[in-house]
Amino acid sequence: MQTQSETLTKHDRREFLKQSGILVAGTLLGTATVAAPRVHAAEDNTINIALVGCGGRGGGAVMQALSTNGPKKLVALADVFEHKVQGVFKGASERFAAEVEVPKDRQFVGLDAYRHAIDAVAPGGVVLLATAPAFRPLHVEYAVEKGVNVFMEKSFGVDAPGVRRLLKAGELAKAKNLKIVGGLMSRHSIPLQQAVEQLHAGAIGERITCWAYREHGPVGFGKRQEGESLVAHQIRNYSNFTWLNGSFLLDWLIHNLDVCCWAKGMYPVFAQGQGGRQTRKEKDQLFDHYAVEYTFPDGTRLFAQGRHQQGTWNCFQSTIYGATGCAIIGEGVAKPRIYKGFNPVPENMIWEYTGAARRDQYQVEHDVLFDCIRNDKPINETERCCKTAMVGILGRMAAESGQMITWDDAMNSNIELAPNLEQLKLDDNAPVLPNENDDYPIAMPGITS
């Protein structure tokens, strides 16, 4: 079994960035030092907002951004699809009429729409990025270049080159004093924060095994519409194509993978696993089950179990086992609890959250971002988000290849699932093409690299 002589947790932040190819010859991004200007709301304290990606999560994000304290204004919308732009515009206008100012010439459609929306915000504003994860690195990169603060929805990228690109953008954002918050909303859950504090304080002794579960019915799929280009069809179904969402393991389990690593206090150094398609018949690329065993630097384990099949057992949580007890926490768990022993029954409960009414964690992450902009507080969650994305990418690489993969090998991989996305057009050939039967290539453990 291949291990690492120097584990990830022993690397300080500089070492992690070196491994990612970001620090070069003592300079930031291989360039001269960049002065850090004060980036905050405009003189009248109004924060301009643009939304890129007007699907369900993007629509939710813009409502939360407009629900933050202080003056703000939605000034631009962008998506590949016109009807999605119109849907968000209508919903936001009805609920926040005085804070929506998006005339037709700032409603942008197409694969290059993100550039126009970010340009419309101007330095010091905020862009909410909620497109398919494949586009996240290049969108963040452009926003940082233009001096715009960022909220980026998960999963942040789909392969190691994309993650490295995002890390570089995050470092430049720090140099420019820009604020970046990532959509790992569980980190902003007050009950979960307190539960993890209890675990780190020794409530169940040393944390030995972590389980990340996401088990439910099938991921939906929409058939290709008449006259629809293949690229548009795949983007509309981005959850079904690996080049767009990075796999079910990455994009759907990412929150509970993150919670497990947070609870443990470290990230894995290698992984092995398995997965495949047993029952799925849709014309897409999805494995319908994954099982991945990760190993932490101290030799303890994280197990990720993901399945989306009809008529099977449902489970949506993180379970942490320690030397003296266990905890049920994570996404899908309304009230985190900690137990003595390993049987999570009421009589064994030793802790549960008893604070004030729980605040919506989706709202909190936007409250935090806008407060940091208004009051010039430092916040940049890029590195943590990238590490968590790499946990999912590492697991996918291990499961789909059938090989033991180290963190370093995954992090240094040059495999791009969709190269040159900046040049992609809706009428181009899609990065992944079906055969004559409309079947897409599926990863084959033992054969796939």
C-alpha positions in Angstrom: 0.0 0.0 0.0 1.4 3.4 -1.0 1.5 6.0 1.7 3.0 9.4 2.1 6.0 10.2 4.2 4.7 13.7 4.8 1.0 13.9 5.4 -1.3 16.7 4.3 -1.9 17.8 7.9 1.8 18.3 8.5 2.0 20.7 5.5 1.5 24.2 6.5 -0.5 26.4 4.2 2.5 27.4 2.2 3.4 23.7 1.6 -0.1 23.0 0.4 0.0 25.9 -2.1 3.5 24.7 -3.3 2.1 21.3 -4.0 -0.6 22.9 -6.0 1.9 24.8 -8.1 0.8 28.3 -6.9 3.9 29.7 -5.1 6.7 30.2 -7.5 10.2 31.5 -6.7 8.9 33.4 -3.6 6.3 35.4 -5.5 2.6 35.2 -5.6 1.4 33.3 -8.7 4.8 33.8 -10.2 4.3 37.6 -10.5 5.3 40.6 -8.6 3.7 41.4 -5.3 0.2 42.9 -5.7 -0.9 45.7 -3.5 -4.0 45.1 -1.5 -6.5 47.8 -2.0 -9.5 48.3 0.3 -12.4 46.6 -1.5 -15.8 47.4 0.0 -19.3 48.7 -0.8 -19.7 51.8 -2.9 -19.6 55.3 -1.3 -23.4 55.1 -0.7 -22.8 51.7 0.9 -24.9 50.0 -1.8 -23.5 46.6 -2.9 -24.2 45.7 -6.5 -25.0 42.0 -7.1 -24.8 39.8 -10.3 -26.0 36.3 -10.5 -24.4 33.8 -12.9 -26.4 30.6 -13.1 -30.1 31.1 -12.8 -31.1 27.5 -11.9 -32.7 26.5 -8.6 -29.7 27.0 -6.4 -28.8 30.3 -8.1 -32.3 31.6 -7.6 -32.1 30.7 -4.0 -28.7 32.4 -3.6 -29.9 35.7 -5.1 -32.9 35.7 -2.7 -30.5 35.2 0.2 -28.1 37.9 -1.0 -31.0 40.3 -1.3 -32.1 39.4 2.3 -28.8 40.5 3.9 -28.6 43.7 5.9 -27.8 47.0 4.3 -28.4 48.6 0.9 -27.8 46.3 -2.1 -29.1 46.1 -5.6 -29.3 43.2 -8.1 -27.9 44.7 -11.4 -27.2 41.7 -13.7 -28.4 38.2 -14.5 -26.6 35.6 -16.7 -27.4 32.0 -17.8 -27.1 29.8 -20.8 -30.9 29.7 -21.0 -33.1 32.7 -21.5 -36.1 31.2 -19.6 -34.0 30.7 -16.5 -32.9 34.3 -16.6 -36.5 35.4 -16.9 -37.6 33.1 -14.1 -35.1 34.5 -11.6 -35.9 38.1 -12.7 -39.6 37.6 -12.2 -39.2 36.0 -8.8 -36.7 38.6 -7.5 -38.7 41.5 -8.8 -41.8 40.3 -7.1 -40.1 39.9 -3.7 -37.5 42.7 -3.8 -38.9 45.2 -6.3 -37.0 48.2 -4.9 -33.7 46.3 -5.0 -33.9 44.8 -8.5 -32.6 46.9 -11.3 -31.9 44.6 -14.2 -33.0 46.1 -17.5 -33.0 43.9 -20.6 -29.5 45.0 -21.6 -28.2 43.5 -18.3 -29.9 40.1 -18.8 -27.2 38.1 -20.5 -27.6 34.7 -22.2 -25.0 32.3 -23.5 -21.7 30.7 -22.5 -19.9 34.0 -22.3 -22.7 35.7 -20.4 -20.7 35.5 -17.1 -18.2 38.0 -18.4 -20.9 40.6 -19.2 -22.6 40.1 -15.8 -19.3 40.4 -13.9 -18.4 43.5 -15.9 -21.8 45.0 -15.0 -21.1 44.7 -11.3 -17.9 46.9 -11.2 -15.2 46.5 -8.6 -16.4 46.1 -5.1 -19.6 44.3 -6.0 -20.5 40.7 -5.6 -21.1 37.9 -8.2 -23.0 34.8 -7.1 -21.7 31.9 -9.1 -24.1 29.0 -9.4 -23.5 27.3 -12.7 -22.4 23.7 -13.3 -19.2 23.1 -11.3 -17.0 22.7 -14.4 -17.2 26.4 -15.0 -16.5 27.5 -11.5 -12.7 28.0 -11.8 -12.8 30.2 -14.9 -15.7 32.2 -13.5 -13.9 32.9 -10.2 -10.8 33.7 -12.1 -12.5 36.3 -14.2 -14.3 37.8 -11.2 -11.1 38.2 -9.3 -9.4 39.7 -12.3 -12.2 42.4 -12.4 -12.0 43.1 -8.7 -15.4 41.6 -7.8 -16.2 39.7 -4.6 -17.5 36.1 -4.9 -20.0 33.7 -3.6 -19.3 30.4 -5.3 -21.7 27.5 -5.0 -20.2 24.0 -4.6 -18.6 21.9 -6.1 -15.9 24.4 -7.2 -14.4 22.2 -9.9 -14.4 18.7 -11.4 -10.7 17.9 -11.8 -7.3 18.7 -10.4 -6.3 21.2 -13.0 -9.5 23.1 -12.3 -8.9 23.0 -8.6 -5.4 24.3 -9.0 -6.7 27.1 -11.2 -9.2 28.0 -8.5 -6.5 28.0 -5.8 -4.5 30.5 -7.8 -7.5 32.8 -8.2 -8.1 32.5 -4.4 -4.5 33.6 -3.7 -4.9 36.6 -6.1 -8.2 37.5 -4.4 -6.3 37.7 -1.0 -3.7 40.0 -2.5 -6.5 42.2 -3.8 -8.4 42.1 -0.5 -11.4 40.5 -2.2 -13.9 38.4 -0.2 -14.7 34.8 -1.3 -17.3 32.6 0.4 -18.0 29.0 -0.8 -21.3 27.1 -0.7 -20.3 24.5 1.9 -23.2 25.9 4.0 -22.8 23.3 6.7 -19.8 25.2 7.9 -22.1 28.1 8.7 -24.6 26.0 10.6 -24.5 27.1 14.3 -25.7 23.8 15.7 -23.2 21.9 13.6 -20.4 24.3 14.6 -21.2 23.6 18.3 -21.3 19.8 17.7 -17.9 19.8 16.0 -16.5 21.9 18.9 -17.8 19.2 21.2 -16.0 16.5 19.2 -12.8 18.4 19.0 -13.0 18.8 22.8 -13.1 15.0 23.3 -16.8 14.3 23.7 -16.3 10.8 22.2 -12.6 10.5 22.5 -10.3 10.1 19.5 -12.4 10.1 16.3 -11.6 6.8 14.7 -14.1 6.2 11.8 -16.3 8.7 9.8 -19.1 7.8 7.5 -20.5 10.1 4.8 -23.9 8.9 3.5 -26.1 10.1 0.7 -28.6 7.4 -0.4 -31.9 8.2 -2.1 -33.9 7.8 -5.3 -32.6 8.3 -8.8 -31.1 11.6 -10.0 -33.5 13.1 -12.6 -32.8 13.3 -16.3 -34.4 15.3 -19.1 -34.4 13.9 -22.6 -32.9 16.0 -25.4 -35.3 18.5 -26.8 -36.1 18.9 -30.5 -33.5 21.3 -32.0 -31.4 21.4 -28.8 -27.7 21.3 -29.3 -25.8 18.5 -27.5 -23.9 21.0 -25.4 -27.1 22.7 -24.3 -28.7 19.3 -23.6 -25.8 18.3 -21.4 -25.6 21.6 -19.5 -29.3 21.4 -18.9 -28.7 18.0 -17.3 -25.4 18.9 -15.8 -25.9 16.6 -12.8 -25.7 13.6 -15.2 -22.4 14.3 -17.0 -19.0 13.9 -15.3 -17.3 16.7 -17.3 -19.9 19.1 -15.8 -20.5 18.0 -12.2 -17.5 15.7 -11.5 -19.7 12.7 -10.6 -22.4 11.9 -8.1 -19.8 11.2 -5.4 -18.3 14.7 -5.7 -21.3 17.0 -6.4 -23.9 15.2 -4.2 -21.8 13.9 -1.3 -19.5 16.9 -1.0 -21.2 18.4 2.1 -21.0 15.3 4.2 -17.5 14.6 3.0 -16.6 18.1 4.2 -18.4 17.5 7.5 -16.4 14.3 8.1 -13.1 16.0 7.4 -14.0 18.9 9.6 -15.0 16.6 12.4 -11.8 14.6 12.1 -9.7 17.7 11.7 -7.7 16.5 8.7 -8.0 15.4 5.1 -7.2 12.0 3.6 -3.9 10.9 2.1 -5.2 8.1 -0.1 -8.3 6.3 -1.2 -9.6 3.1 -2.8 -13.1 2.3 -3.8 -15.7 1.0 -6.2 -18.8 2.0 -8.1 -20.9 1.3 -11.1 -24.3 1.3 -12.8 -26.7 -1.5 -11.7 -30.2 -0.2 -12.4 -29.7 3.1 -14.2 -31.0 3.2 -17.8 -30.9 6.9 -18.6 -28.7 8.1 -21.5 -26.0 9.7 -19.3 -22.7 8.9 -17.5 -23.8 8.5 -13.9 -22.7 5.7 -11.7 -25.7 4.9 -9.5 -23.6 3.7 -6.6 -20.2 4.5 -5.0 -18.3 3.1 -2.0 -15.0 4.7 -1.2 -12.6 4.1 1.7 -10.3 7.0 2.5 -7.4 6.8 4.8 -6.4 9.8 7.1 -2.8 10.6 7.9 -3.1 8.9 11.3 -4.4 5.6 9.7 -8.1 6.1 10.6 -10.8 5.9 8.0 -13.5 7.8 6.2 -16.1 5.8 4.3 -18.2 7.5 1.7 -21.4 5.7 0.6 -23.5 7.2 -2.2 -26.4 5.6 -4.1 -29.4 6.9 -6.1 -31.6 3.9 -6.9 -35.3 3.5 -6.7 -36.7 1.4 -3.8 -33.5 1.3 -1.7 -32.6 2.3 1.9 -32.4 6.1 2.3 -29.8 7.8 4.5 -28.5 11.3 4.4 -26.0 12.2 7.2 -22.5 11.9 8.6 -21.8 9.5 11.4 -18.7 9.9 13.5 -17.4 7.1 15.7 -14.9 7.8 18.5 -13.2 5.7 21.1 -16.1 6.2 23.6 -19.1 7.2 21.6 -20.6 8.4 18.3 -22.2 11.5 16.7 -25.0 11.9 14.1 -24.3 15.1 12.3 -24.1 16.7 8.9 -26.3 17.6 6.0 -29.6 15.9 6.3 -29.6 16.0 10.1 -31.9 18.7 11.5 -30.5 18.5 15.0 -27.0 17.1 15.6 -26.6 14.7 18.6 -23.8 13.0 20.4 -24.0 9.7 22.2 -22.0 7.6 24.7 -21.3 4.2 23.3 -22.1 3.2 19.8 -25.9 2.7 19.9 -27.5 6.1 19.1 -30.7 5.7 21.2 -32.2 8.5 23.3 -31.0 7.1 26.7 -27.4 7.3 25.4 -27.5 10.9 24.3 -25.0 13.1 26.0 -25.3 16.3 23.9 -27.7 18.0 21.5 -28.0 21.6 20.3 -30.2 23.6 22.7 -29.5 27.1 21.6 -31.9 29.6 20.1 -34.0 28.8 17.0 -31.7 27.6 14.3 -30.9 30.2 11.5 -30.9 29.1 7.9 -27.3 28.1 7.1 -27.9 29.1 3.5 -28.8 32.6 4.7 -25.9 32.8 7.1 -23.2 32.2 4.5 -24.5 35.3 2.6 -24.9 37.3 5.8 -21.2 36.6 6.6 -20.0 37.5 3.1 -21.9 40.8 2.9 -20.9 41.8 6.5 -17.2 41.2 5.6 -17.6 43.4 2.5 -19.3 46.2 4.4 -16.9 46.2 7.3 -13.7 45.1 5.4 -13.2 41.9 7.4 -11.0 39.3 5.8 -12.7 36.1 4.5 -11.5 33.8 1.8 -12.8 30.2 1.9 -11.1 29.2 -1.4 -8.5 26.9 0.0 -10.8 24.9 2.3 -13.3 24.5 -0.5 -10.6 23.3 -2.9 -9.4 20.7 -0.4 -13.0 19.4 0.0 -13.5 19.3 -3.7 -10.3 17.3 -4.0 -11.6 14.7 -1.5 -14.5 14.1 -3.9 -12.3 14.1 -6.9 -9.8 11.7 -5.3 -12.7 9.3 -4.4 -14.0 9.4 -7.9 -10.6 8.7 -9.4 -10.1 5.7 -7.1 -13.6 4.3 -7.6 -13.8 4.7 -11.4 -10.2 3.4 -12.0 -10.3 0.6 -9.3 -6.9 1.7 -8.1 -5.4 3.0 -4.9 -4.8 6.7 -5.5 -2.8 9.0 -3.2 -3.8 12.6 -2.5 -0.5 13.8 -4.1 -1.1 11.8 -7.3 -4.7 13.1 -7.5 -3.7 16.7 -6.8 -0.9 16.7 -9.4 -3.0 15.0 -12.1 -3.1 16.8 -15.4 -6.3 15.0 -16.6 -8.9 17.6 -17.7 -12.4 16.4 -18.1 -13.3 19.3 -20.5 -10.3 21.3 -21.7 -10.6 24.8 -23.1 -14.0 25.6 -21.7 -13.5 29.3 -22.4 -13.8 28.5 -26.1 -16.8 26.2 -25.8 -19.9 27.3 -27.8 -23.4 25.9 -27.6 -23.2 24.6 -31.2 -19.8 23.0 -30.8 -19.2 19.3 -30.3 -19.8 18.4 -26.7 -16.7 17.4 -24.6 -18.3 13.9 -24.3 -20.1 12.4 -27.3 -22.6 9.5 -27.4 -22.3 6.5 -29.8 -24.7 5.6 -32.5 -27.1 4.3 -29.9 -27.0 7.5 -27.9 -25.0 5.7 -25.1 -22.2 7.7 -23.4 -18.9 6.3 -22.3 -19.0 5.0 -18.8 -15.9 4.6 -16.5 -14.8 1.0 -16.2 -12.8 0.1 -13.0 -9.7 -1.7 -13.9 -9.7 -0.2 -17.4 -10.3 3.5 -17.0 -7.1 5.5 -16.1 
